[in-house]
């Protein structure tokens, strides 16, 4: 029986773990302690933080694993690379994992290889942050270099906001510095892709539904995302250049782009599949189980993707506008083929958070349709038929 290590046990990794079990694999899960849903499906669980590179490698060697993977988070990608290199496994390299999970090193690699990206400055103090704001075209974005899920990202419009932004970002990073980059005015969108043995297996651009707080946070996506041939060619060119710059191979890719006029700018590239229901959209659009492809690729089995695609689909997170305790949640939708998922992350009595970043979600919806218009219309209908009620946290009015 092949043995797979999955890094993380949260809601993003749960389908990956379940798929591995369905394939008859022995699954070892690495995660820091917590009430994570993936634990109950694992054959063995190790309470180790996925950023503990030596600890993860020691366990991988002890368990003599045949493959390692993660999804939905940049935090664990570095450990995937370290283990893949040390044990000769088919996966992202440690060097590529480092570059794709550190925004400072990523931007430097982009600049070196001619990837079109926003102007940026490295800062480590409030004084440098103010100077960076003044040196770039405003507005700007303050970004932690080592965080994911839109954490540690703050848009800054005015000089007097820089101290607040500095404090917010420094709370979200383990580093002593972060980057300030020009805020690009345009249309933000993303793409999922997969590279295996140097070949891009597919590229799926997707539209994004955004939530705006300190910065824009995606809360949903849809495909197909209609773009002109010239823009599509630029997407492929920028993605290929980014893959070369970061040395990505044998991994899923989560790409964030900004379309400014007819030019595609690269915001970030991650060496893993996206979160926010994106693997479910890949599965639906291409008529496959994307999690299965991720698992099999980690075991050294070449993925076979249907690159034609064609099933319009959409997804959105269930979120709440305040902190509280979940009092009631009901799905009043009538079951039908085009409603692929209505999942709740929590049950009555569980605490829920006001939505600020992707991990504050309370569930997700995935739908499809004969046309994108049908899928989007169904998504809105499903949302209207979901009831979520919360009560104030103990001690709050």
C-alpha positions as CSV (number, residue, x, y, z in Angstrom):
1,X,0.0,0.0,0.0
2,X,1.4,3.4,-1.0
3,X,1.9,5.9,1.8
4,X,1.0,9.6,1.3
5,X,1.8,12.5,3.6
6,X,-0.7,15.4,3.6
7,X,0.4,18.7,5.2
8,X,-2.5,20.3,7.0
9,X,-5.8,19.0,8.2
10,X,-8.1,22.0,7.7
11,X,-11.1,22.4,5.5
12,X,-9.0,23.0,2.4
13,X,-7.0,19.7,2.9
14,X,-10.0,17.6,3.9
15,X,-11.1,16.6,0.4
16,X,-7.4,15.8,-0.5
17,X,-7.2,13.5,2.5
18,X,-10.6,11.9,1.7
19,X,-9.6,11.3,-1.9
20,X,-6.3,9.7,-0.9
21,X,-8.3,7.3,1.4
22,X,-10.7,6.5,-1.4
23,X,-7.7,5.6,-3.6
24,X,-6.7,3.0,-1.0
25,X,-3.7,4.9,0.3
26,X,-2.3,5.0,3.8
27,X,-2.5,8.7,4.8
28,X,-0.2,10.4,7.3
29,X,-1.4,13.9,8.3
30,X,0.9,16.6,9.7
31,X,-0.7,19.5,11.5
32,X,-0.4,21.7,14.5
33,X,-3.0,20.7,17.2
34,X,-6.5,21.9,16.8
35,X,-10.1,20.9,15.9
36,X,-9.3,20.2,12.3
37,X,-11.7,18.0,10.2
38,X,-9.0,16.0,8.4
39,X,-7.8,14.3,11.5
40,X,-10.6,11.8,11.6
41,X,-9.8,10.4,8.2
42,X,-6.1,10.0,8.7
43,X,-4.4,6.7,9.5
44,X,-1.9,8.6,11.6
45,X,-1.6,12.2,12.8
46,X,1.5,14.0,14.0
47,X,1.1,17.2,16.0
48,X,3.9,19.1,14.2
49,X,3.7,22.5,12.6
50,X,4.0,22.3,8.9
51,X,6.6,25.1,9.0
52,X,8.9,22.9,11.1
53,X,10.9,21.7,8.1
54,X,13.3,19.4,10.0
55,X,10.4,17.9,12.0
56,X,8.3,17.2,8.9
57,X,11.3,15.6,7.2
58,X,12.1,13.4,10.1
59,X,8.5,12.1,10.2
60,X,8.5,11.5,6.4
61,X,11.7,9.4,6.7
62,X,10.3,7.5,9.7
63,X,7.1,6.7,7.8
64,X,9.0,5.9,4.5
65,X,6.4,7.9,2.6
66,X,5.9,7.5,-1.2
67,X,4.5,11.0,-1.8
68,X,3.8,14.3,-0.1
69,X,1.4,17.1,-1.0
70,X,-0.8,19.9,0.3
71,X,-3.5,22.3,-1.1
72,X,-5.0,25.6,-0.4
73,X,-2.2,27.1,1.6
74,X,1.3,28.5,0.9
75,X,2.5,27.9,4.5
76,X,3.1,24.2,4.0
77,X,4.6,24.3,0.5
78,X,8.2,24.8,1.7
79,X,8.0,21.5,3.7
80,X,6.7,19.7,0.6
81,X,9.8,20.9,-1.3
82,X,12.3,20.0,1.5
83,X,10.9,16.4,1.8
84,X,10.6,16.0,-2.0
85,X,14.3,16.9,-2.5
86,X,15.6,14.9,0.5
87,X,13.7,11.7,-0.4
88,X,13.7,11.9,-4.2
89,X,9.9,12.3,-4.4
90,X,8.0,13.7,-7.3
91,X,7.0,17.2,-6.2
92,X,8.0,20.8,-6.1
93,X,11.6,21.5,-5.3
94,X,12.7,23.2,-2.1
95,X,14.1,26.1,-4.1
96,X,10.9,26.6,-6.1
97,X,8.8,26.3,-2.9
98,X,10.9,28.9,-1.2
99,X,10.5,31.4,-4.0
100,X,6.8,30.8,-4.5
101,X,6.0,31.1,-0.8
102,X,8.0,34.3,-0.1
103,X,6.7,37.4,-1.8
104,X,10.0,39.2,-1.5
105,X,12.0,36.5,-3.2
106,X,9.2,35.9,-5.7
107,X,9.3,39.6,-6.8
108,X,13.1,39.5,-7.2
109,X,12.8,36.4,-9.3
110,X,10.1,38.0,-11.4
111,X,12.2,41.1,-12.0
112,X,15.2,39.0,-13.0
113,X,13.2,37.0,-15.6
114,X,11.2,39.8,-17.1
115,X,7.8,38.9,-15.6
116,X,5.4,41.8,-15.7
117,X,4.7,42.8,-12.1
118,X,4.0,45.9,-10.0
119,X,6.8,48.1,-8.8
120,X,7.8,47.3,-5.2
121,X,10.1,48.3,-2.3
122,X,11.3,46.4,0.8
123,X,10.7,48.1,4.1
124,X,11.4,47.2,7.8
125,X,10.4,50.3,9.7
126,X,7.6,52.9,9.8
127,X,10.0,55.5,8.4
128,X,10.9,53.3,5.4
129,X,7.2,52.5,5.0
130,X,6.3,56.2,4.7
131,X,9.2,56.7,2.3
132,X,8.1,53.8,0.2
133,X,4.6,55.2,0.0
134,X,5.9,58.5,-1.3
135,X,8.3,56.9,-3.8
136,X,5.6,54.8,-5.6
137,X,2.5,55.8,-7.5
138,X,-0.4,55.8,-5.0
139,X,-2.3,54.0,-3.8
140,X,0.0,51.2,-2.6
141,X,-0.3,47.8,-1.0
142,X,1.6,46.7,2.2
143,X,2.2,42.9,2.0
144,X,3.7,40.4,4.4
145,X,6.1,38.2,2.5
146,X,5.3,34.9,4.2
147,X,1.6,34.8,4.8
148,X,-1.3,33.4,2.8
149,X,-5.1,33.6,2.5
150,X,-4.9,37.4,2.1
151,X,-3.5,37.8,5.6
152,X,-1.1,40.7,6.1
153,X,-2.2,42.7,3.1
154,X,-3.4,46.3,3.5
155,X,-4.2,48.8,0.8
156,X,-3.0,52.3,1.7
157,X,-4.4,55.4,0.1
158,X,-3.0,58.2,2.3
159,X,0.3,58.8,4.0
160,X,-1.4,58.9,7.5
161,X,-2.6,55.3,7.0
162,X,1.0,54.0,6.8
163,X,1.6,53.5,10.5
164,X,-1.7,51.5,10.9
165,X,-0.8,49.4,7.9
166,X,2.7,48.8,9.1
167,X,1.4,47.5,12.5
168,X,-1.2,45.2,10.8
169,X,1.3,43.6,8.5
170,X,4.0,43.2,11.1
171,X,1.5,41.3,13.3
172,X,0.9,38.9,10.4
173,X,4.5,38.1,9.5
174,X,7.4,36.1,11.0
175,X,9.8,38.3,9.2
176,X,11.4,41.6,10.2
177,X,10.4,43.3,6.9
178,X,7.7,43.3,4.2
179,X,7.1,44.8,0.8
180,X,5.2,47.9,-0.3
181,X,4.1,47.7,-3.9
182,X,2.1,49.9,-6.3
183,X,-1.6,49.1,-6.3
184,X,-2.6,48.2,-9.8
185,X,-5.9,49.6,-11.1
186,X,-7.5,47.1,-13.3
187,X,-9.5,43.8,-13.3
188,X,-8.2,41.2,-10.9
189,X,-8.7,37.6,-11.9
190,X,-6.9,34.3,-11.4
191,X,-6.0,31.0,-13.0
192,X,-5.4,27.4,-11.9
193,X,-2.8,25.4,-13.7
194,X,-0.6,22.3,-13.4
195,X,3.0,21.7,-14.5
196,X,4.4,18.2,-14.6
197,X,7.8,17.2,-15.9
198,X,8.2,20.6,-17.4
199,X,4.9,20.6,-19.3
200,X,1.9,22.8,-18.5
201,X,-1.0,20.4,-18.4
202,X,-3.8,23.0,-18.5
203,X,-4.5,26.7,-17.7
204,X,-7.9,27.6,-16.4
205,X,-8.5,31.4,-16.0
206,X,-11.3,32.2,-13.6
207,X,-13.3,35.3,-12.6
208,X,-13.3,36.3,-9.0
209,X,-15.9,37.6,-6.5
210,X,-14.2,39.9,-4.1
211,X,-14.8,41.1,-0.6
212,X,-13.1,44.4,0.3
213,X,-11.8,45.1,3.8
214,X,-8.2,46.1,4.5
215,X,-7.6,44.6,1.1
216,X,-9.5,42.6,-1.6
217,X,-10.2,39.0,-0.5
218,X,-11.6,36.5,-3.0
219,X,-14.8,34.9,-1.7
220,X,-15.8,33.1,-4.9
221,X,-14.9,32.3,-8.5
222,X,-16.5,31.3,-11.8
223,X,-15.5,29.7,-15.1
224,X,-15.3,30.2,-18.0
225,X,-13.8,33.6,-17.7
226,X,-14.1,35.1,-21.2
227,X,-11.0,37.0,-22.4
228,X,-9.8,38.0,-25.8
229,X,-7.2,35.9,-27.7
230,X,-4.5,38.6,-27.2
231,X,-5.0,38.6,-23.4
232,X,-5.1,34.8,-23.3
233,X,-1.8,34.6,-25.1
234,X,-0.3,37.1,-22.6
235,X,-1.6,35.0,-19.7
236,X,0.2,32.0,-21.1
237,X,3.4,34.0,-21.7
238,X,3.4,35.6,-18.2
239,X,2.7,32.2,-16.6
240,X,5.4,30.5,-18.5
241,X,7.9,33.2,-17.6
242,X,6.8,32.9,-13.9
243,X,7.2,29.1,-13.9
244,X,10.7,29.6,-15.3
245,X,11.5,32.4,-12.8
246,X,10.4,30.3,-9.8
247,X,11.6,26.9,-11.1
248,X,8.1,25.4,-10.6
249,X,7.6,21.8,-11.7
250,X,5.5,18.8,-10.7
251,X,2.9,20.8,-8.8
252,X,-0.4,22.6,-9.0
253,X,-0.3,26.3,-9.6
254,X,-2.5,29.1,-8.2
255,X,-2.0,32.3,-10.1
256,X,-3.3,35.8,-9.3
257,X,-3.3,38.3,-12.2
258,X,-4.4,41.9,-12.8
259,X,-5.5,43.1,-16.3
260,X,-4.4,46.7,-16.8
261,X,-5.7,47.7,-20.2
262,X,-4.5,44.8,-22.4
263,X,-1.5,44.0,-20.3
264,X,-1.5,41.1,-17.8
265,X,0.4,41.7,-14.6
266,X,1.4,38.9,-12.2
267,X,0.4,39.6,-8.6
268,X,1.5,36.2,-7.1
269,X,2.1,32.6,-8.1
270,X,1.7,29.8,-5.7
271,X,3.1,26.3,-6.1
272,X,-0.1,24.6,-5.0
273,X,-3.8,24.5,-5.8
274,X,-6.0,27.5,-4.8
275,X,-8.4,27.6,-1.9
276,X,-11.9,29.0,-2.0
277,X,-13.5,26.0,-3.8
278,X,-11.0,26.3,-6.7
279,X,-10.2,22.6,-6.9
280,X,-13.9,21.9,-7.1
281,X,-14.2,24.3,-10.0
282,X,-11.3,22.6,-11.9
283,X,-13.0,19.2,-11.2
284,X,-16.3,20.4,-12.5
285,X,-15.1,22.4,-15.5
286,X,-12.8,19.6,-16.8
287,X,-15.0,16.7,-15.7
288,X,-12.4,15.1,-13.4
289,X,-11.4,14.8,-9.7
290,X,-8.6,17.4,-9.4
291,X,-7.7,16.2,-5.9
292,X,-7.1,12.7,-7.4
293,X,-4.7,14.2,-10.0
294,X,-2.8,16.0,-7.2
295,X,-2.5,12.8,-5.2
296,X,-1.4,10.7,-8.1
297,X,1.2,13.3,-9.3
298,X,2.7,13.3,-5.8
299,X,3.1,9.5,-6.2
300,X,5.0,10.0,-9.5
301,X,2.0,8.9,-11.7
302,X,1.6,11.3,-14.7
303,X,-1.7,13.1,-14.5
304,X,-4.0,12.8,-17.6
305,X,-6.1,16.0,-17.9
306,X,-8.9,16.6,-20.3
307,X,-7.8,20.1,-21.5
308,X,-10.9,20.9,-23.4
309,X,-13.2,21.7,-20.4
310,X,-16.5,23.2,-20.9
311,X,-18.9,22.9,-17.9
312,X,-19.7,26.4,-16.7
313,X,-19.6,26.6,-12.9
314,X,-19.3,28.9,-9.9
315,X,-18.6,28.9,-6.2
316,X,-18.8,31.2,-3.3
317,X,-17.9,31.1,0.4
318,X,-20.5,31.4,3.1
319,X,-19.4,34.2,5.4
320,X,-20.8,36.3,8.3
321,X,-20.5,40.0,9.1
322,X,-19.8,39.7,12.9
323,X,-18.3,37.5,15.5
324,X,-20.7,35.2,17.3
325,X,-21.8,31.7,18.1
326,X,-23.6,29.8,15.4
327,X,-27.2,29.4,16.5
328,X,-28.9,28.0,13.3
329,X,-27.9,26.9,9.8
330,X,-30.2,25.4,7.3
331,X,-30.0,24.5,3.7
332,X,-33.5,24.9,2.3
333,X,-32.5,24.2,-1.3
334,X,-34.1,21.3,-3.1
335,X,-31.5,18.7,-4.1
336,X,-30.7,18.8,-7.8
337,X,-27.8,17.8,-10.1
338,X,-26.6,21.3,-10.7
339,X,-26.1,22.0,-7.0
340,X,-22.8,20.3,-6.5
341,X,-22.1,21.3,-2.9
342,X,-23.6,23.2,0.0
343,X,-21.1,22.5,2.8
344,X,-21.1,23.9,6.3
345,X,-17.8,24.1,8.2
346,X,-19.3,24.5,11.7
347,X,-22.3,23.3,13.7
348,X,-24.6,25.0,16.2
349,X,-22.8,26.3,19.2
350,X,-19.5,26.7,17.4
351,X,-17.9,30.2,17.4
352,X,-17.7,32.0,14.0
353,X,-15.7,35.1,13.0
354,X,-16.5,38.2,11.2
355,X,-15.2,37.7,7.7
356,X,-11.8,39.4,7.0
357,X,-9.7,36.7,5.4
358,X,-10.4,33.4,3.6
359,X,-10.1,31.3,6.8
360,X,-13.0,33.1,8.4
361,X,-15.4,31.2,6.1
362,X,-18.3,29.2,7.5
363,X,-19.0,27.1,4.5
364,X,-19.1,27.0,0.7
365,X,-21.4,26.6,-2.3
366,X,-20.5,25.0,-5.7
367,X,-22.9,25.0,-8.6
368,X,-22.9,24.4,-12.4
369,X,-25.1,25.2,-15.4
370,X,-25.5,24.8,-19.1
371,X,-24.3,28.3,-19.4
372,X,-22.3,30.6,-17.1
373,X,-25.4,32.8,-16.8
374,X,-27.4,29.8,-15.6
375,X,-24.7,28.9,-13.1
376,X,-24.4,32.4,-11.7
377,X,-28.2,32.7,-11.4
378,X,-28.4,29.3,-9.6
379,X,-25.6,30.5,-7.2
380,X,-27.7,33.5,-6.1
381,X,-30.8,31.3,-5.7
382,X,-28.9,28.8,-3.6
383,X,-27.6,31.6,-1.3
384,X,-31.1,32.9,-0.7
385,X,-32.2,29.5,0.5
386,X,-29.5,29.1,3.1
387,X,-30.3,30.3,6.6
388,X,-27.5,31.2,9.0
389,X,-28.2,32.8,12.4
390,X,-25.7,33.7,15.1
391,X,-25.9,34.7,18.7
392,X,-23.5,37.1,20.4
393,X,-20.4,35.6,22.0
394,X,-20.7,35.2,25.8
395,X,-20.1,38.5,27.5
396,X,-21.1,40.5,24.4
397,X,-24.3,42.4,23.7
